[in-house]
């Protein structure tokens, strides 16, 4: 049973590597390679990024709004196939088709994130291993890091086209294991003991504060998430080695989700979220005040250490607020996050055009994330107590009755 739980978790991790670490985020380190060979303008690059974010937004809205809990595993598998195909086709097509491919890739990645999160978090709650969510969301960082290791070699051998195709092949291999291991147990939520539902959770009406703060996070973080490698590539510090920056993002992201989950267990979800967002805002602003290789690496490490940790904390907290409909809650959070992502690059591009650099964009993005942290801390005064375990509640009840 324990081995089955581990394999189930690995299936969830692999699904995030495929759809998020590769399908969604590989565009950031491959973009400079495409720009170099194709003289792709920043405007076109921004439109391609926006196409992906628009697809992500639509996918998040549909994944959260449509009640298809019985078909989560089937839809997850279909979404993974779409993600793999769109990754491969980026290297087999040119020009205008890319907009549609990036849109479909974003759509599929949102479905995978929402569906896999619902399946895995429900299962972990059932077996009382919610702290394992940190391992699950670490799959995004693992995908970013591993793809960053592969991209320079693939580009050297097969140019940018072969890089996309090579990553799709890797994704296809990983998908086989997702098929075998990530098989949802029927009615897993319904099998819970009724007494297990007596857990201290924040009131659902406070979800609005979490949603607003998470939307501001999406608006601010995406500026770094989209442009940091391209900006670093244009400085004299890296000499065509700016992929290192994205590699540092992935490296820091791998353990970050677990670390933030453990901190949430000790300090509470709200305090941990506020700290993570404050640290991220500092990292986003750093290149605006200190333009060097060191500052980009530190910024990348802080960014990687927080952006998926924030997702882990927000989605886990959101699920605790509405455990009976986790897909809908995670879908709402993902949708508002996607709206922020859709707006962020456009505002950053407009600011950079006016100021002729990205300093104002970085400072603005950092301010938005920091404001979200302040809003969250002032809007919610409730802390989940992770130590309030159903077994402890029963024990205390017996003591009180005795």
C-alpha positions in Angstrom: 0.0 0.0 0.0 2.8 2.4 0.9 4.7 1.6 -2.4 1.4 2.3 -4.3 1.2 5.7 -2.6 4.7 6.5 -3.6 4.1 5.5 -7.2 0.8 7.5 -7.3 2.8 10.5 -6.1 5.5 10.0 -8.7 2.7 9.8 -11.4 1.5 13.2 -10.2 5.0 14.6 -10.3 5.6 13.4 -13.8 2.4 14.9 -15.0 3.6 18.3 -13.8 7.0 17.8 -15.4 5.3 17.2 -18.7 2.7 19.9 -18.8 4.2 22.6 -16.7 8.0 22.2 -16.4 8.3 21.4 -20.2 5.1 22.1 -22.0 4.6 25.5 -20.4 7.9 26.8 -19.1 10.4 25.5 -21.7 9.4 28.4 -23.9 11.4 30.8 -21.6 14.8 29.3 -22.2 14.1 28.3 -25.8 12.9 31.8 -26.7 16.4 33.4 -26.9 17.5 30.5 -29.2 14.5 31.2 -31.5 15.1 34.9 -31.5 18.8 34.5 -32.4 18.1 32.3 -35.4 14.8 33.8 -36.6 15.3 37.4 -35.6 12.1 37.1 -33.6 11.1 40.5 -32.2 10.2 41.0 -28.6 6.7 42.0 -29.7 6.1 38.6 -31.4 7.7 36.8 -28.4 5.3 38.7 -26.1 2.3 37.7 -28.3 3.3 34.1 -28.2 3.6 34.2 -24.5 0.2 35.9 -24.2 -1.3 33.2 -26.4 -0.1 30.6 -23.9 -1.5 32.6 -21.0 -4.8 33.0 -22.7 -5.1 29.3 -23.2 -4.1 28.7 -19.6 -6.8 31.1 -18.5 -9.5 29.4 -20.6 -8.4 26.0 -19.4 -8.4 27.1 -15.8 -11.9 28.5 -16.0 -13.3 25.4 -17.7 -11.5 23.0 -15.4 -12.9 24.7 -12.4 -16.4 25.3 -13.7 -17.4 22.0 -15.3 -18.3 19.2 -12.8 -16.5 16.2 -14.3 -15.0 14.6 -11.2 -15.9 11.1 -12.4 -13.7 11.7 -15.5 -10.7 13.4 -14.0 -8.2 10.7 -14.9 -9.4 10.4 -18.5 -9.3 14.1 -19.1 -5.9 14.4 -17.4 -4.5 11.8 -19.9 -6.1 13.6 -22.9 -4.6 16.9 -21.7 -1.1 15.3 -21.4 -1.4 14.1 -25.0 -2.3 17.6 -26.2 0.7 19.0 -24.2 3.1 16.6 -25.7 1.9 17.1 -29.2 2.0 20.9 -29.0 5.5 20.7 -27.7 6.6 18.5 -30.6 4.8 20.6 -33.2 6.6 23.8 -32.1 9.7 22.3 -33.7 7.8 21.0 -36.8 5.9 24.2 -37.8 6.6 27.9 -38.3 5.2 31.3 -37.9 1.4 31.7 -37.4 0.8 28.2 -36.2 2.8 28.9 -33.1 0.1 31.1 -31.7 -2.4 28.2 -31.8 0.1 25.7 -30.5 1.0 27.9 -27.5 -2.6 28.6 -26.8 -3.4 24.8 -26.8 -0.3 24.1 -24.7 -1.5 26.7 -22.1 -5.0 25.2 -22.2 -3.7 21.7 -21.6 -1.3 22.7 -18.9 -4.1 24.4 -16.9 -6.2 21.3 -17.1 -3.3 19.1 -16.0 -2.5 21.4 -13.1 -6.1 21.6 -11.9 -7.0 17.9 -12.5 -3.7 16.5 -11.2 -3.9 18.8 -8.1 -7.4 17.7 -7.3 -6.6 14.0 -7.8 -3.4 14.0 -5.8 -4.5 16.4 -3.0 -7.7 14.4 -2.5 -5.7 11.2 -2.2 -3.1 12.7 0.1 -5.9 14.0 2.4 -7.4 10.5 2.5 -4.2 8.8 3.5 -3.3 11.8 5.8 -0.2 12.7 4.0 -1.0 16.4 3.1 2.6 17.4 3.7 3.5 15.3 0.6 1.9 18.1 -1.6 5.3 19.7 -1.4 6.9 16.8 -3.3 4.0 16.9 -5.8 4.4 20.5 -6.8 8.1 20.2 -6.8 7.6 18.4 -10.1 7.3 21.8 -11.8 10.8 22.8 -10.6 12.2 19.4 -11.5 10.8 19.9 -15.0 12.3 23.3 -15.3 15.7 22.2 -14.0 16.0 19.0 -16.1 14.8 20.7 -19.3 17.4 23.5 -18.7 20.1 20.8 -18.6 18.8 19.2 -21.8 18.1 22.4 -23.9 21.7 23.5 -24.5 22.8 20.0 -25.6 19.7 19.5 -27.8 20.2 22.9 -29.4 23.8 22.2 -30.1 22.9 18.9 -31.9 19.6 19.7 -33.5 19.1 23.5 -33.2 16.0 25.0 -31.7 13.6 22.8 -33.7 15.1 19.6 -32.4 15.1 21.0 -28.9 11.3 21.2 -28.9 11.0 17.7 -30.5 13.5 16.2 -28.0 11.7 17.6 -25.0 8.4 16.1 -26.5 10.1 12.7 -26.7 11.1 12.9 -23.1 7.6 13.9 -22.1 6.2 11.0 -24.0 8.3 8.5 -22.1 7.3 10.1 -18.7 3.6 9.9 -19.8 3.8 6.1 -19.9 4.5 6.1 -16.2 1.7 8.6 -15.5 -0.7 6.2 -17.3 0.4 3.3 -15.1 0.7 5.0 -11.7 -1.7 8.0 -11.5 -4.9 6.0 -11.5 -7.6 7.6 -9.3 -9.3 5.3 -6.8 -13.1 5.5 -7.4 -15.0 7.5 -4.8 -11.8 8.2 -2.8 -13.4 11.2 -1.1 -16.6 9.5 -0.3 -14.8 6.7 1.5 -13.7 9.0 4.3 -15.0 8.5 7.8 -17.6 11.1 8.6 -15.7 12.0 11.8 -12.7 12.8 9.7 -14.5 15.8 8.4 -14.4 17.5 11.9 -11.2 19.4 11.1 -10.6 23.1 11.9 -10.7 24.9 8.5 -11.0 28.6 7.6 -14.5 29.8 6.6 -15.2 29.7 2.9 -16.1 33.4 2.7 -12.5 34.2 3.4 -11.5 32.5 0.1 -12.0 35.9 -1.6 -8.9 37.4 0.1 -6.8 34.4 -1.0 -8.1 34.7 -4.6 -7.3 38.4 -4.8 -3.8 38.0 -3.4 -3.2 35.0 -5.7 -4.3 37.0 -8.7 -1.8 39.8 -7.8 0.9 37.1 -7.5 0.1 35.9 -11.0 0.3 39.5 -12.3 3.7 40.2 -10.7 5.6 36.9 -10.9 5.0 36.4 -14.6 7.2 39.4 -15.6 10.3 37.6 -14.2 8.9 34.2 -15.4 8.7 35.5 -19.0 11.5 37.9 -19.5 14.4 37.1 -17.1 16.3 34.8 -19.5 15.9 37.1 -22.5 17.0 40.1 -20.5 20.0 38.3 -19.0 21.0 37.1 -22.5 21.2 40.7 -23.7 23.6 41.7 -20.9 27.4 41.4 -21.2 27.5 39.1 -18.1 26.5 35.8 -19.6 28.0 35.5 -23.1 25.2 33.3 -24.5 24.9 31.3 -21.2 21.7 32.8 -19.9 20.1 29.4 -19.7 22.0 29.2 -16.4 19.5 31.7 -15.0 16.5 29.4 -15.8 18.4 26.4 -14.5 18.8 28.2 -11.1 15.1 28.8 -11.1 14.4 25.1 -11.5 17.1 24.1 -9.0 15.6 26.3 -6.3 12.0 25.3 -7.2 12.6 21.5 -6.7 12.8 21.5 -2.9 10.8 24.7 -2.4 7.4 23.2 -2.3 8.3 20.7 0.4 10.1 23.4 2.4 7.1 25.8 2.3 4.7 22.9 3.2 6.8 22.2 6.3 7.0 25.9 7.2 3.2 26.1 6.8 2.9 23.2 9.2 5.0 25.0 11.8 3.9 28.7 11.2 0.6 28.4 9.5 -0.4 28.9 5.8 -1.0 32.6 5.9 2.3 33.6 7.5 4.2 31.3 5.2 2.4 32.7 2.1 3.1 36.3 3.2 6.8 35.5 3.7 7.1 33.7 0.4 5.5 36.6 -1.5 7.6 39.2 0.3 10.8 37.3 -0.6 9.7 36.9 -4.2 9.0 40.7 -4.5 12.5 41.3 -3.3 14.0 38.9 -5.9 11.9 40.4 -8.7 13.1 44.0 -8.0 16.8 43.1 -7.5 17.9 43.3 -11.2 16.4 46.8 -11.4 18.8 48.1 -8.8 21.8 45.8 -9.4 22.4 44.6 -12.9 25.0 41.8 -12.8 25.4 38.1 -13.2 25.3 37.7 -9.4 22.0 39.7 -9.1 20.4 37.6 -11.9 21.4 34.4 -10.2 20.1 35.6 -6.8 16.9 36.8 -8.4 16.4 33.5 -10.1 17.1 31.5 -6.9 14.6 33.6 -4.9 12.1 33.4 -7.8 12.5 29.6 -8.0 12.3 29.2 -4.3 9.0 30.9 -4.0 6.8 30.8 -7.2 5.7 27.1 -6.9 5.9 27.3 -3.1 3.2 30.0 -3.3 1.1 27.8 -5.6 1.5 24.9 -3.2 0.4 26.9 -0.2 -2.5 28.7 -2.0 -4.0 25.6 -3.6 -3.7 23.5 -0.4 -5.2 26.3 1.7 -8.0 26.8 -0.9 -8.8 23.1 -0.8 -9.0 23.2 3.0 -11.5 26.0 2.7 -13.7 24.0 0.4 -12.8 20.2 0.6 -16.1 19.0 -0.9 -15.3 20.6 -4.3 -11.6 20.9 -4.6 -11.6 21.1 -8.4 -13.8 24.2 -8.4 -11.7 26.0 -5.8 -8.4 25.1 -7.4 -9.9 26.1 -10.7 -11.0 29.5 -9.4 -7.5 30.2 -8.0 -5.8 29.0 -11.2 -8.2 31.2 -13.3 -7.5 34.5 -11.3 -3.8 33.6 -11.4 -4.0 33.2 -15.2 -5.8 36.5 -15.6 -2.8 38.1 -13.8 -0.4 36.3 -16.1 -2.3 37.5 -19.2 -2.1 41.2 -18.1 1.5 41.2 -16.7 3.6 40.8 -19.8 1.5 43.4 -21.7 2.0 46.0 -18.9 5.7 45.1 -18.7 6.1 45.4 -22.4 4.4 48.9 -22.4 6.5 50.1 -19.5 9.7 48.8 -21.1 8.8 50.6 -24.4 8.3 53.9 -22.5 11.4 53.6 -20.3 13.6 51.7 -22.8 14.5 49.1 -20.1 12.8 46.7 -17.8 13.6 48.4 -14.5 10.2 50.0 -14.1 8.5 46.7 -15.0 10.5 44.8 -12.4 9.8 47.4 -9.7 6.1 47.5 -10.6 5.8 43.7 -10.6 7.6 43.5 -7.2 5.2 46.1 -5.8 2.2 44.2 -7.0 3.3 41.0 -5.3 4.2 42.8 -2.1 0.8 44.5 -2.1 -0.8 41.1 -2.4 1.2 39.9 0.6 0.0 42.9 2.7 -3.6 42.4 1.5 -3.5 38.7 2.5 -2.1 39.4 5.9 -4.6 42.1 6.7 -7.6 40.3 5.1 -7.3 36.9 6.8 -6.6 36.6 10.5 -7.3 32.9 10.6 -4.6 30.3 10.7 -5.2 26.6 9.9 -3.8 24.6 12.7 -2.2 21.6 10.9 -1.8 19.8 14.3 -5.6 19.5 14.6 -5.7 16.0 13.3 -9.0 14.0 13.3 -7.5 11.4 15.6 -6.5 14.0 18.1 -10.0 15.5 18.0 -11.5 12.1 18.8 -9.0 11.6 21.6 -9.8 15.0 23.1 -13.5 14.3 22.8 -13.2 11.1 24.8 -11.1 12.9 27.5 -13.8 15.6 27.7 -16.6 13.1 28.0 -14.7 11.1 30.6 
